[in-house]
């Protein structure tokens, strides 16, 4: 029986970008379904003890840069550490994925292209015109999806993802949840792979 991985992420997260192709491949390897859950870190962080990058101690910011360099090499990627126009408000870009899901469309190609647009091409996806460009390149109807993404039902679904994330114990992007067990960070995908391979019971907090 196919298993489901709840995939919590935001398009402004470089870590989600780094792990996106690998989580897709891992899910396919195990015939597992990906339940895409875009979240707003601006809502998740204040309710989980997290801090936006601008408010973190300089030592933590410096170490983050080192980690990005390590994982860029480890994953064989070529991306900009601090792209032009970053950070940006990811609400519209994230909500486009929510809108696609509401229409029964697979958002994976859009998401992969959007991540590359931000971190490889330095495109600011806080701007509707740039989101439209990514959608059009992926063969989607940009006008329809952007209108959907700005609608109240989709914004409410986006907010519901934030609540669902906190309820299950998610506090950062990306997080992958398998049978209630949270794997935080793209560097935990290999551990998720192991859990899927072994079929073990989930490790849950006491």
N, C-alpha and C positions, 0 to 999 in steps of 0.2 A: 504494500500500500504506500502511495506517495506521501512524503512528509512535507510539512510547510515550514519555511523559514521566514519569520517576520523581519523585514529589512527596514530599519529606521535610519534615515539619512537626510541631509540637506545638500543642495547643489553648491552652497558656499563653502563646504567642508573639503579641504584638500585630502583629508584622510579617507573620506568616502570616495573621492575620485581615485585615489591610489588602489582601493580595494574593489572598485566596481566590477572590473572585468573578471577578477578572480572569484568574487562571490557568485557571479553569473555562471562561470565555468564549474564551480564547485556544486552549485545547485543542479546544473545539468548532469554532472557526473553521477549524482545520487538520485536522479529523477525526482528531485524535490521541487516544490513550487515556491516561488519567491512572492511573498506578500509585501508589496512596496508600500512603505509608510513614511512619506515625506513629513518632516517635523520642523518646527521653528525653534531654533536653539535660544532665541531671545525669550521664549516662553519656558523652555525646559531648564535652562541654566539657573534662573533665579529660584526655581522650585526644587533644585537638586544640589545646590552648593557649587555649581560651576561658575566660572568667570569668563567673560569675553576676553579675547586676546589683549585688547588695549588696557585691561585692568589687571593683567597678570604681572607678577614680579619679573623684572628684567632677566633674572637667571633662568626662569622657566621659558621665557620667550626665546632666549638664546639657545637653550637646549632643544626647543621645538625645531629650530632651524637645522640643527645638527641631525635630528631624527628625520626630517624631511629629506635631507641629502642622502642619508643612509638608505631610506626606503625607496627613493628615486632610483638608486643604483640596484638595490635588491630586486625590485619589481621590473627593472629594465625599461623604465619610463623616461621621458624627456619633457619636463615641465618647469615652469617658472615658479620660483619660491614665493614671490609676492607679485602676482600679476597686476597689470594696470587695471584700475577700476575695482580692485578687491581691497577690503571686503565690500560687498554690496547687499542690498536687501533682496533675499532670495525668494520672497513670498510669491511673486508672480511665476517665476520659473518652477518652483516647487509645486505650486497649485496647478500648473499645466499638467504635471504628471498625475495629480489627483483627478483632474478633469478627464484625462485619457482613461484612467481606470474606471471612472464612472460611466464612460461610454463603452466599456468592455474592450478597450484597446490595450495592447502590450506597450508599456512605456520604455522598454529597455533600450531600443535604438536611440530614441530621443535623449534618454538620460546619458548614455555613453557619449553621444555627440555633444551634449550640453557640458558635461564634465571636461571634455577635451577643449571645447570652445573657451571655457573659463581659464583652465590651467596651462593649456598649450598655446592657444591663440590669443589669450588675454582679452577676451570679449566680455564686456560688462553685461551680465544677464539680469541686472537690475533695471535695464532699459527694455521696454516692450519690443522695440524694433529689432533688437538683437535676439530676443527670444523667438520672435517671428522668423528670423533668418534661420535659426537652428531647426525650427519646426519644418519650414519649407524644404530645407536640405534633406530632412528625414522623410519627406513625402507626406507630411501631415497638412491639414487645413489650418493654417496659423490663425486666421481671423476667427474661426469658430472656437478653437481651443482657448485662445486668449480671452475671448468673451466669456466662455464657460469658467475659466480660471478666476475671473473677477466677480463671479456670481456668488450670492449669499450661500447657497447649498454647498458649493465647493469650499468656500472659506470656512464654513462650519465643519466640514469633513476634515479639513486641515487642522483645525483646532482640536477636533476629536482625536486625531493622531497624537497630539501633544499630551493629552490626558491619558491615552492608552499607553504611551511611552512611560510616563511617570508611574502609572499603575503597575506596570510589569517590571519596573526597576531600571529602565533605560535613562541615562543621563548625559549621553553624548553621541556624536555622529562620527562614524557609522556604528550601529549596534545591530547584532543579528540575534534573534531569539528563537530557540528551538525547544519546544515542549516546556516553555517557561524558563529555560536557562539562558541567561544573557551572556553574549560574547561581545565585549566592547572593544572596538578598534579593529582596523583591517589586519593588524598583526595577530588577531585571534582566529583568523579564517582557517588556518591549519588545524587549530584545536577543534573548531567546528567540523572540519572535514573528518577528523579522528572520531568525533562523537557520532557522526552519521555512519561512518564505516563500521564501528563497533556495535552500534545499536544500543549502547548503554543507557541506563536510566539517567535523567537529567540531574545535574548537580545544582541544588537549590540552597539559598541562604537558610540558616537555621532560624 
